[in-house]
Amino acid sequence: MKKRDIKTGKLTTWCPGCFNYNILAGVIDVLEPMINKEELGLVTGIGCHAKIYDYLNIDGLNTLHGRTLPACLGLKIGNPNMKVIGFSGDGDSYSEGISHVIHAARYNADINLVVHDNQVFALTTGQPTSTTEPGFVDKTNPEGSKLTPTNPIKMMLGLNTSFVARAFAEREQVAYVLKEAMKHKGFSFVEIIQPCVIFHNDKGYLERVYKLEDKGHDRTNKRMAMKRAEEFDYSFNSKSKIPVGVFYQEERETFEDKYKILRDFKRKKISWKDIKR
């Protein structure tokens, strides 16, 4: 089979200096070596992150706001041998799509969710999301946001997600974490801390980042993972550190393994069209 170029060649239209360029580069580093691109499935939601759909030459869906994960699950059921990767934003995942994130952890289907978390609704010009820090000022909050931000890493650990990781939006970090996620059998949750250069710019985040693997972190220890997750409170408090890497990983039965017809599809590499009706 002829190797398919992972890049579409379309003109990128993110803002100059946007961290999405770094994320795209890291994603390409991981996916480019995969010779059979037909075994990849791509899903995006609505938001600045979703433009990545235009730049990756992978079959898939650009779906509705907050509906990345249901589409991912549909692709996986349709072809259990497909490696499915979904991209979403913090508004997309933690507001409109929060119920799907919760149930994805429970289902543990072998799919990968990458959340571009810039702590703001950037596409609609700067409203706060579930991870926006207190004091954030915009047109809808002239006195500053009063709400405590959600900690997605703690949330996913509490939901017993089988793979939980974070990266800062640097090419090498993104590639490392995504590669580990793609190798995992089960639902992989990857958060990427990604400052928005227009509506939520970096205020020293990168200087606070440290790699979990450099500290001897045990990714099989959930208690240790939760302690690490509590170090970053999603504020601009310069005293708090931002751990990146794989917080937690546990191999357990996937959604596809629970159903004989899906197990047969995987073993025999057949599809629904091969089933006699």
Buried (B, 14 or more C-beta within 10 A) or exposed (E): EEEBEBEEEEEEEBBEEBBBBBBBBBBBBBBEEBEEBEBBBBBBBBBBBBBBBBBBBBBBBBBBBBBBBBBBBBBBBBBBBBBBBBBBBBBBBBBBBBEBBBEBBEBBBBBBBBBBBBBBBBBEEBBBBBBBBBEBEBEEBEEEBEEEBBBBBBBBBEBBBBBBBBBBBBBEBBBBBBBBBBEBBBBBBBBBBBBBBBBBEBEEBEEBBBBBEEEEBEBEEBEBBBEBBEEBBBBBEEEEEBBBBBBBBBEEEBBBBEEEEBBEBBEEEBEEEEEEE
